[in-house]
Amino acid sequence: MNTSERASAHVSYTNWKAVQMYVTKLRQRIYRAEQLQQQRKV
């Protein structure tokens, strides 16, 4: 098994719904911090 095969095997086990939720919340935090001019808090 080479590196690309191992990487693709790990991708199939990724919980994409959880990743999407994390990214969504992070984007919201960034937006709110920018609105309050507190970028360093994110």
N, C-alpha and C positions, 0 to 999 in steps of 0.2 A: 504494500500500500504506500503510495507516494504522498507527498504533502498535500497536493490538491484534492486527492481522494479523502484524506482525513479531514480536511477543512469542510468539504461538502457533507461529510457524514455528520459533523457537529452542527452544521446549519440546519439540518433536518430536525434536530431535537430542540431547536430554539423556540421558546414560547413567544411567538411574534405578537400575540395579543397583549401580553405583558409589556413587551418592548414598546409597542405603539402607545400604550397608556402612559408609560414612563416618559416618553418623548413629548407627548401631549402636555403632561403636567409641567415638564421642564420648560416648554415653550411658553406656557401661561405664566410661570414664575419669572421668566426673562422679560416678557411683555410688561407685567406689573412693575417689576423693578425699573424698567426703562421709563415707565410713566411717572414713577415716583423719583426718578433720577437717582436710583440706588443700585446701579449695575453691579457694584462690588458684593452685594448681599447674595447674588445668585451664585 
